[in-house]
Amino acid sequence: MGDDVVVLEDEIQAYDDGTVARVRVLEVPESDQYPDGVKYAFHYGEAGAVDPIIRFDNHHGPHELHIAGQVFELEFDGLQPLYQAWRAALPPEKRIDW
């Protein structure tokens, strides 16, 4: 990572059932790709799987929801609503960790 990137949050939790949850938020320079100055991923899925069970991210620029092997573009109203939606989609017994 460059000196102009700041890790705001990076937490990962591996579960006994083979799933992994990760929250990663980076402050990045504002650009055409990241006009909000933030790069993020809220991920939950099988460890090592190609497709997540659910992930919100803007890895390629647009804000996206990845679910059931499909990708949907999202309106970005801030990180908190996305985090809350991601957390609500987790199995109930795993929400306590987040």
N, C-alpha and C positions, 0 to 999 in steps of 0.2 A: 504494500500500500504506500502511496505517496504521502509526503509530509502534509499535504492539504486535505487528507482524509482523516476524520476523527471517528473512532468507534464509540458510539453512544451506548450501545447495548449488544451483547453477544452471549446468549445463554443457550445451552443445549441440554437435553434430558433424554437419555436412552432408557427404554423400558424393557422389562423382562419378556414381553411378548414380541420383541423384535422391531418395535416402532421407535421412532425418534421424533422429538419436537425440538424446534430451534427458532429462536427469535434473534434476528440480527438487524441492527439499525446503524447506518453510517451517515455521518455528515460529510457531504461531498461538495465540491465547488458547483455553484449553479451553472447550468449549461443547457443546450437544447435538449439533451437526453435526460437531464435531471433538473428541470426548471425550479423545483422546490428545494433543491440543495440537500436532498435526502435519498439514500438508497437503502432498501429494506427487503426483508423476507421474513414472513411468518409461516413456518413450514411444519407439517405433520405428515409422516408417511412411514412406510416400511424401510428399514435400513438397507441401503444399497439399491433400492428400486429406482427405475427410470422415472416413473410418474409418481407424484406425491398423492396422498389421500386428499389433502387440501393444502394449498399454499397461496398466500397473497404476496406479490412481489412487484418490483419494478426493475428487475434485472436488465431487461433489454430497453428500458425507457418507459414504455407505457405501463400504467398501473393495471395489474392483471390478477385474476382469480384462476387458479389451476385446480380443477376438481374432476374426478371420474375420467381422466385422460383428455379432458377438454380445457380450452383456455378462453376466458372471457375478459374483455377489456372493461375497466371500472372507472367511474368518476372518483377523483381523489378529493376527499373532504378532511384529510388529516390522518395521522397514524392511529389515533385512538379508536375511531370507528372500525377500522380494519382489524386492529388487535382484538377488539371486543367480539367481532364477528368470527375471527379465527378461534379465539378461546371458546366461544359458544359451540363451535363445531367439533371441539375435542370430545372424546368420550368423557362422561361425567367424572369418572374416577381419576382422570388425568388433569382436569381443570384446576385442582387444588395446587398443583405444582406451578401454576401460572397466575 
